[in-house]
Structures are given as structure tokens and as C-alpha cells.
């Protein structure tokens, strides 16, 4: 019965956007699928709760664990020099939260927290909102338009190129893996350096494999067919999933990815159906509904 049901679903597959952006086998089903939210905590639970409020079944299954850096002295050193930077680029909301949490109370009296002394760069609305919560004025934050087709370093570069004449030094706040190696792409740093801008990096947090409960592992093993949709916002999450379940076949599984590179990682992992979406809860839901 299960095999006949899966075959029936595959007969309903329709392309919803050009094949170079979305797998042509995206399917339509009448029942709402279980949504597997793989973002790090606390985002995973927040998303799952928000989806439940909209009557979508969802479970939080974090595929990346985030913790403070084990070298806080480097953050203190970055704050001590913050006035020498014209811009600080944050790769994620976690980068914002951990960077600002390292600011000592005495910095408030030195002007280091004065938003007029440097601009904050963000690649998406989640990072922008984290900057607001940290006390940055909206007028001193640069980010791609929330409705942009892509929210990444390339989109941010289009937004900040006009500041090049006044840039001498930029700090990039990012994460590292469990071994301390910096994670993420260096594309934006390379563009800046090519224009003669000095770029420094500081690690604000660490990313690692998560620890799953027995219930979470059971959810993962039960969500390998078309009855569930995995929501991926990181290629690293997909790599961690493959480490947790190295022998799992994902040919009948479905996924929504929030960037073309993440979508390609899901296809490479063997997911049978992969659709792309802009970041953000509403955009992801719209993509899922189109399936």
C-alpha cells in the first residue's frame, strides 16, 4: 500500500518554476506534510511554534548546535578596536548575539557602542532584527532588501559598494567549526580586499553536530518519504544529517532550501524532491504550499 501511495504521488509531480531553480518533481498533496525544521536552536523551536500557530504540523530537529566561542579574549580584543572599523559585517543573527554579548559594560562609556561610529552589514532580515535587538539604529544598518530574490553576500555587496570610498578597514564577525576553523564563505572579504580595503575576522561562536534525543532521531527516521518536508537553511545542516544517518536513502524525501547552494547540497545528498525558497517563514510556507 505504501509503495502504491508513493507511486501515485509521483504521478502528480509538476514543475512549478524553471528546472534550473527547482526540481521538476515537486509534488502536490492534499494533506499537510510534517515540516522538519532544521535551524539551530532557539530558532528551530520558534519556527516550529510559529508553524503550529498556522495549523501546520512541525517538529524542531536542529541539525547545527551553536555555542559561544572558547576564545572570548578575541572578542574582547575586537571590541577594543571597534572604533578603527568603518563597517562590521555579521554573517548571521547568532554572530550578532554572541558578538554583542561579549561587550563589557564599560564599553558603553567609551563610544564603542555608538552606532554612528561604524555601520553594521547584514545579509538578511533575521540578522537585521538581531542588530535592532542589540541596540543598533536602523539608519546605520545595511542589508539587501527583504524582498530580494537572494539574501547573501552577493546581494549585500550590491548594497554596500557605494561606501567603498570611505572604507579602510572592515571587521567580519562569523562562526567556526568545532575544531576552530572559520566557517563560511570568503567571497565578500575577497571583493573588499580587491578594492584595497583591509579585512579582519573574529569568531563569535562555534557550530557543531547537535545532540539528538531519542524522539528526534525517531522523527528523522520516520520522515524519509513524501509525507514530510525538510526545511534547510544551511548546507552544513545537510552534511550533519548525512553524518547522523549515513546509510539513509532520501530518494523519496522532499526538501525546501533557502538558497540555490543549499538546494544543490540537498540534491547531492539524494533528496528526490528539492524546491527553493527565499528565506523567511512566510516565503518558506508559500514554497511548501506550491508543492
Buried (B, 14 or more C-beta within 10 A) or exposed (E): EEEEEBEEBBEEBEEBBEEEEBBEBBBEBEEBBBBBBBBBEEBBBBBBEBBEEEEBEBBBBBBBBBBBBEBEEBBEEBBEEBEEBBBBBBBBBBBBBBBBEBBEEEBEEEEBBBBEBBBBBBBBBBBBBBBEEBEBEEEBBBBBEEEBEBBBBBBBBEBBEEBEEEBEBBBBBBBBBEEEEBBBEBEBBEBBEEEEBEBBBBBBBBBBBBEBEEEBEEBBEEBBBBBBBBBBBBBBBBBBBBEBBEEBEBEBBBBBBBBBEBBBBBBEBEBBBBBBBBBBBEBBBEBBEBB
